[in-house]
Structure formats: structure tokens, C-alpha cells
Amino acid sequence: MHLSITRPSTPDQALALLRGARSELGTYIADLVVTDDHLTTAFAARKRRPEWVWTAHRDGRTVGRVAAWGAPANDHPWIVDLFELGAEPDRVETMTELLRQAVADLRAGGLEQVELNLHPPAGWRDDPPPALTDLLAAAKAAGFEILVTRRRFRWTPDAGVPSAGDRLRFEPVSGPDDPALADAYRRTFEGSLDAHTQRSLRTRDAAELAAEELADMMHYAGPVDGWRVAYDADGALAGLVTGDPGTKVFTGYVGVVPEQRGHGYARELLAWMTRWQAEQGAQKVVGETDDANVPMANAFEAVGFVQESARIDLVSG
Ligand SMILES: CC(C)(COP(=O)(O)OP(=O)(O)OC[C@H]1O[C@@H](n2cnc3c(N)ncnc32)[C@H](O)[C@@H]1OP(=O)(O)O)[C@@H](O)C(=O)NCCC(=O)NCCS
């Protein structure tokens, strides 16, 4: 099909190659990652890098683009999250080639498993956008399979500022390596309904995984000013919650230790964080959870979050 694939070598080249990319998934997040603003800031912050960009060309035209995203301090990207299928009749095959090349290059660089995150609208199962069908077909042809499907929730001030109740006592933490935080986080892994956690625990030691994930969490839900470990009225550990201050912010993690589940503490932890974020000026708080994690989805809804979109995570075999 006379296709050539380019992997740029400087941020300026990468920006030039990605400029004007179009997402067809029709959701806030899918549209955001192709904007000039987002791309310029992300390349400057090393959350995007030239070697994490692949563009397909034919007869002087750009016919497909893919890019990954990660933390400034990490060698490897977390996810591939920018996809442009283009308009050529063989766009599924072009996307397959781009994804195969991305996997080959990232593996050659030492990344074991590549993850794709697609952000379709909430109703994608009943009414999939054509681009989603094409992206899923390309991903499968390139050797990816679905790990998990997720829901993305959004709180805005018009939902009202929630109250956390008075059953829990919230203690600040000193940093991502605070021993009380790390211990609480590790303990919430047990019986977790979260697919990424379950998969990581098959090959990883829980304490190590907890330390690594808390360090990573600093990049999307840090600093730790609002992170809290929570205790019940008897002083027993109940769980933890993380999130960042600002105008557009994230619920980082909500976790309840196994022996304290079923008391509605997830709602209280999330309510505490959302109230704190509202007090810090949040105009939008975003949180995500797996479709299978019904208790967490219920907690989001109880606190006034509404579903904004969905997420489909695929991993290379
Ligand atoms: C998701 C989580 C925070 C829910 O906490 P919680 O405070 O127990 O939630 P609720 O009290 O609202 O529980 C509602 C129901 O779900 C059940 N439930 C909660 N967590 C469960 C789990 N991991 N597995 C099976 N059932 C669970 C409760 O027993 C309760 O059932 P009941 O109504 O019959 O008593 C908790 O399970 C947890 O920490 N999981 C691991 C971490 C995680 O997945 N965090 C969210 C990441 S986005």
C-alpha cells in the first residue's frame, strides 16, 4: 500500500507532524489530546516525546497518526492515547501498521506490554461511532486485546458540594512514600475489583507495586496536600483517598481496606476529597473506574458525579 511510517526525532518535528490531527470519537478527552495547546504543553513537559509518535504517509499525504503519553521521569510511556484514522479507504490497515510499528519500537526500547486507551462516548456499546469500530479492528489485527472497559465520571460545582459525614477521621500524609499511606494503599489491593491492579499483582510484589504506583500518582493526582489516610471512630484504618488541587482536577484513588468494606466509606472518602477540591477552586473533577467496580461507580453517583465518557483499555499480547 506504499505506506511510509515516520518517527520524529525532535519535539518540533513531532508537533509539526501531529498538528491538525483529528479524533473522531467525539468525547472531551479524545478531542483534547489533538489540540495544539495540549500537544505543545505536553511536549514541553516531556509527557509526550518525539520517539512516542508515529505518523503514516503516502504520496505526500499524512494518512494516519498515533502517539503515546507518559510521566516526565519515566523511560517508557504509560499509554498510547492519540489516534487519527484518516480518511483513506484502507484506514484500518494503516492504523494496524502504525500500531504494529509502535509496539515494535516500544518493545525494542524495553517496554514489555503496550497499552492503548480509547475514549468513546458513554453509549458506545449500543451505538459505537464508526471510528471506534475501525480502531478496535485495527488494534485486534495488531495483536491487542481488551483488558478492561471503564467509565469516566465528572463532578462540577452545579452538582453541589458534598459532605463527608463524621464517621471518619482524615489524616494528612508526608509524601508518596509516607509509611501509613503506602501500607493503607497496599492493603486496599486485596479483593480489588480493579483489572489493572489484579493483573499487576499476578507478577508483582504488593508492597513494591504500591510504592511504584504512589510515585506515579504524583504525576496525575499530586502534590500530596489533599491526600488523606482515614480512620474510623475506634482509630482503625479505614482507607485512603488521593486527588490534586486546581481548577480541573482528578480523583486519584479511593480505597477501603478489606475488613472495612460495605459501610459506605468509599462515598465518604470521595466526598471528603471532592469537597476539599471544591474549596481549592475546582470547576471540574474527573474520576474513572472499571465497569465491574460497581461499588465505586455507586460512590461517584452518590457524591454527584455524572458519567462523561467511557474508556476501553487494550493490551498487546
Ligand atoms: C471500591 C471500594 C472503594 C468500595 O468501598 P466500600 O466502602 O466497601 O463501598 P460500599 O460500602 O459502598 O460497598 C457497597 C457494596 O459493595 C460491596 N463491595 C465493596 N467492595 C467490594 C469488593 N472489592 N468486592 C466485592 N464486593 C465489594 C460491599 O460489600 C457492599 O455490599 P453490600 O451493599 O451488600 O453490603 C473498595 O472495594 C476498594 O477499596 N476496592 C479496592 C480499590 C478500588 O477498586 N478502588 C477504586 C479504584 S477506581
The ligand as an SDF file (V2000), in Angstrom:
LIG
                    3D

 48 50  0  0  0  0  0  0  0  0999 V2000
  -14.3180    0.0910   45.5900 C   0  0  0  0  0  0  0  0  0  0  0  0
  -14.2140    0.2800   47.1140 C   0  0  0  0  0  0  0  0  0  0  0  0
  -13.5010    1.6030   47.3840 C   0  0  0  0  0  0  0  0  0  0  0  0
  -15.6470    0.2950   47.6900 C   0  0  0  0  0  0  0  0  0  0  0  0
  -15.5580    0.5530   49.0740 O   0  0  0  0  0  0  0  0  0  0  0  0
  -16.7670    0.3520   50.1450 P   0  0  0  0  0  0  0  0  0  0  0  0
  -16.6730    1.4870   51.0780 O   0  0  0  0  0  0  0  0  0  0  0  0
  -16.7320   -1.0000   50.6930 O   0  0  0  0  0  0  0  0  0  0  0  0
  -18.0700    0.5120   49.2580 O   0  0  0  0  0  0  0  0  0  0  0  0
  -19.5430    0.3480   49.8160 P   0  0  0  0  0  0  0  0  0  0  0  0
  -19.5630    0.3270   51.2870 O   0  0  0  0  0  0  0  0  0  0  0  0
  -20.3510    1.3780   49.1240 O   0  0  0  0  0  0  0  0  0  0  0  0
  -19.9250   -1.0980   49.2830 O   0  0  0  0  0  0  0  0  0  0  0  0
  -21.0950   -1.3460   48.5600 C   0  0  0  0  0  0  0  0  0  0  0  0
  -21.2580   -2.8370   48.4020 C   0  0  0  0  0  0  0  0  0  0  0  0
  -20.2250   -3.3740   47.5730 O   0  0  0  0  0  0  0  0  0  0  0  0
  -19.5570   -4.4240   48.2740 C   0  0  0  0  0  0  0  0  0  0  0  0
  -18.1410   -4.3250   47.9580 N   0  0  0  0  0  0  0  0  0  0  0  0
  -17.3560   -3.2690   48.1800 C   0  0  0  0  0  0  0  0  0  0  0  0
  -16.1190   -3.5320   47.7480 N   0  0  0  0  0  0  0  0  0  0  0  0
  -16.1290   -4.7840   47.2380 C   0  0  0  0  0  0  0  0  0  0  0  0
  -15.1520   -5.6110   46.6490 C   0  0  0  0  0  0  0  0  0  0  0  0
  -13.8920   -5.1860   46.4570 N   0  0  0  0  0  0  0  0  0  0  0  0
  -15.5090   -6.8480   46.2190 N   0  0  0  0  0  0  0  0  0  0  0  0
  -16.7720   -7.2720   46.3710 C   0  0  0  0  0  0  0  0  0  0  0  0
  -17.7470   -6.5250   46.9320 N   0  0  0  0  0  0  0  0  0  0  0  0
  -17.4300   -5.2910   47.3730 C   0  0  0  0  0  0  0  0  0  0  0  0
  -19.7940   -4.1380   49.7170 C   0  0  0  0  0  0  0  0  0  0  0  0
  -19.6430   -5.2960   50.4950 O   0  0  0  0  0  0  0  0  0  0  0  0
  -21.1820   -3.6130   49.7050 C   0  0  0  0  0  0  0  0  0  0  0  0
  -22.0890   -4.6820   49.5890 O   0  0  0  0  0  0  0  0  0  0  0  0
  -23.4650   -4.6470   50.4260 P   0  0  0  0  0  0  0  0  0  0  0  0
  -24.1710   -3.4170   49.9310 O   0  0  0  0  0  0  0  0  0  0  0  0
  -24.1090   -5.9400   50.0480 O   0  0  0  0  0  0  0  0  0  0  0  0
  -23.0430   -4.5330   51.8540 O   0  0  0  0  0  0  0  0  0  0  0  0
  -13.4250   -0.8740   47.7680 C   0  0  0  0  0  0  0  0  0  0  0  0
  -13.9220   -2.0840   47.2760 O   0  0  0  0  0  0  0  0  0  0  0  0
  -11.9480   -0.8760   47.4630 C   0  0  0  0  0  0  0  0  0  0  0  0
  -11.1650   -0.2360   48.1350 O   0  0  0  0  0  0  0  0  0  0  0  0
  -11.5270   -1.6230   46.4220 N   0  0  0  0  0  0  0  0  0  0  0  0
  -10.1360   -1.6750   46.0210 C   0  0  0  0  0  0  0  0  0  0  0  0
   -9.6750   -0.3760   45.4480 C   0  0  0  0  0  0  0  0  0  0  0  0
  -10.5310    0.1340   44.3260 C   0  0  0  0  0  0  0  0  0  0  0  0
  -11.0190   -0.6090   43.4820 O   0  0  0  0  0  0  0  0  0  0  0  0
  -10.6830    1.4600   44.2970 N   0  0  0  0  0  0  0  0  0  0  0  0
  -11.3500    2.1540   43.2420 C   0  0  0  0  0  0  0  0  0  0  0  0
  -10.3490    2.3780   42.1590 C   0  0  0  0  0  0  0  0  0  0  0  0
  -11.0110    3.4790   40.9690 S   0  0  0  0  0  0  0  0  0  0  0  0
  1  2  1  0
  2  3  1  0
  2  4  1  0
  2 36  1  0
  4  5  1  0
  5  6  1  0
  6  7  2  0
  6  8  1  0
  6  9  1  0
  9 10  1  0
 10 11  2  0
 10 12  1  0
 10 13  1  0
 13 14  1  0
 14 15  1  0
 15 16  1  0
 15 30  1  0
 16 17  1  0
 17 18  1  0
 17 28  1  0
 18 19  1  0
 18 27  1  0
 19 20  2  0
 20 21  1  0
 21 22  1  0
 21 27  2  0
 22 23  1  0
 22 24  2  0
 24 25  1  0
 25 26  2  0
 26 27  1  0
 28 29  1  0
 28 30  1  0
 30 31  1  0
 31 32  1  0
 32 33  2  0
 32 34  1  0
 32 35  1  0
 36 37  1  0
 36 38  1  0
 38 39  2  0
 38 40  1  0
 40 41  1  0
 41 42  1  0
 42 43  1  0
 43 44  2  0
 43 45  1  0
 45 46  1  0
 46 47  1  0
 47 48  1  0
M  END
$$$$
